[in-house]
Amino acid sequence: MLSRSLALTVTLSLLAACGKESTVSSPNGAGAEIKFVHASANVGPVDVYVAGNRVIAGVPFGRTSAKTPTIAGLQRVTLRSGSSVIDEIDASIAPHEVTAIILTDDSAQATPALPDTGVAVVNNRANIRLVNVAGSNTSPPTMLDVLIRAPDFPLDSVPKLGLDTRVSSHGPMMYFNPGSFRFTFVPQGGSTVLAQVTFDVAAGEKRSVVLDRESSGQYRARVVVEP
C-alpha cells in the first residue's frame, strides 16, 4: 500500500517531504483540515460543503484546492457543481491531520493525506506526489509497480514504487529535477502497461499523479495541478 503505501523497491534519491475559498474554523483548536482533488473530467467546478457549510469553492477539473480548516469528526461532505449535487460521503476527518477528498469519474472518496516534511514546495525542484483511489473492482492485478521516467535518472535506471491499489492513499511529496516525466503502471513484476501518463513540471511547480480504477477493472491515470 502507498504509505503505508509508498514502498520504495529500488534505492532512490527521492525525498518524501511532505476558485477562492471560504473557511470554517475547527472547534477547540483541533486543527483539522481538508483539501479537494478534482480528477473527474465529467464535472465542472466543484464546491465542497462540510456539515452544510461551504469550505472550498469553485475548484475546476485538473486542480487541487489549498488545505482548508474544517470540523473534525465524522462529517457529511457534499460536492456541488452549480446547483447540482455531484456526490455525498460520510468522511472521518481526524483532528491535527489533513483529509483529502478525491473526486474521480466513478466516485468520491476521503483518505488521510500523508504529511509532507514541513515544506509545501521546493522552489528549485519539481514537486510530485502519487495519489491512489481504490475502486470497487479488486480483481488482480492490484499490486502494481510504478515506473518513473524522470530527469534525475539515466535511461537504464528507472525508479520503481510499489502500490497496492486496493487502498486509497494520498502520498507525500517527492522531489525531482524539473523536466519531463512519465509514470507507467504495470503489474508487480510484470511489463503489461495498465496506465501511463506523461507531463512536464517546471521548478517550483506541484503536480499530483492520480490513479483510479473503473468498475470494469480498467486503470486510468491523470495529472492534477496543486496550488
PyMOL commands that set and color helices and strands:
alter all, ss='L'
color gray80, all
select helices_A, chain A and resi 27-29
alter helices_A, ss='H'
color red, helices_A
select strands_A, chain A and resi 7-8+33-39+46-50+53-59+63-64+68-69+73-81+84-93+98-104+108-112+126-133+143-149+160-164+169-170+174-176+179-187+195-201+206-213+219-226
alter strands_A, ss='S'
color yellow, strands_A
deselect
rebuild
show_as cartoon
